[in-house]
Amino acid sequence: MSTAHPIPIVVSMGDPAGIGPEIIARAFRERPALQQQVVVAGDVAAMQRALRTTASGPASAADALMLAEVEVLSAFGTVPPGCVPVIQACSLLRPVPLGRVSAEAGRAAADCIRWGAQAVLSGKARALVTAPIHKEALAVAGVDHPGHTEMLQALAASHLGVPVSELPVRMMLSCPGLSTVLVSIHVSLRQALEAVTPEQVLETIRITDAHFRRTGFDAPRVAVAGLNPHAGEGGLFGREEIEAITPAVEQARAAGVLVSGPHAPDTVFMRARQGAFDVVVAMYHDQGLIPVKLLGLEHGVNTTLGLPFVRTSPDHGTAFDIAGTGQASPTSLLAAIDAALAAT
């Protein structure tokens, strides 16, 4: 972590009404060497408030942490020691109230994401780490995308000049001992059930296998969870396993993927944690995220698979209830930064 890199990682500030700026400030307090590897895409005033919030106790080197506004990304390495490099990536006319949903905060968060994505897509940054956003704030701000994953997919597709449908992406949540990739993400449960098709499941398996091979696995062991209790019990509890999941698994296996399933969803995550599999493909958002968050929310990392760049994020939300208190832990953000560093 101490070696400077000529191209930085960009960390987007997240919703300025939440804990995003605070956990970024605390991450720099805990790891001063981040100054040589990370630039914050955010709002200078919001980050200054976060630095004040996270200062504690008698004056020390950590409490004396300062903010340095960076005009161009290539200048991040010239920031004086003891400073957090920040690029003004959004327009906020005034500080937003902490712990409240607002269009101003949602708009600022979206602007920072866009800035960071363009920096990575243009080759000026090596990866994007995104601090938490609030989906309701995005909505009231008029942002057309419900979350990071969909927004980054659209930005990348536009940059590449292809339709969004030609750039399939998937969300992966990881904590120590468990990684899970989702067939569908921010949709209703009814829509999630409709998304369990042979094509969607197969594409998820392929994207998952490709990601793990790129990150050092020769033949990742991919387990596919069933949708229904006991993976359908041969059709007694539903036919999705027979009609959608099994055909996808068989086709992926024929293409050389080391994949198995469908496995009973109430035990497959436990088996993966015990070492039987490297990753679990889950059929919908909560099926995959509940076990990861139960096992390791503070160390969890959200990674978007399928993008033409590395994007990671802490596995938690904006925590409006503690915003401004200085209590928020940077552990998950640091894990996300570490994952981005390792992947680049």
Secondary structure, DSSP 8 states (H G I E B T S, - for coil): --S--SS-EEEE---TTTTHHHHHHHHHHH-GGGGGTEEEEE-HHHHHHHHHHH--SS--TTTT-EEEE-SSGGGGGGS-TTEEEEEE-S--SS---TT---HHHHHHHHHHHHHHHHHHHTTSSSEEEE----HHHHHHTT-S-SSHHHHHHHHHHHHHTS-GGGS--EEEEEETTEEEEES--SS-HHHHHHT--HHHHHHHHHHHHHHHHHTT-SS--EEEE-SSGGGGGGGTT-SHIIIIIHHHHHHHHHTT--EEEEE-TTTHHHHHHTTS-SEEEESSHHHHHHHHHHHHGGG-EEEEESSSS-EEEESS---GGGTTSS----HHHHHHHHHHHHH-
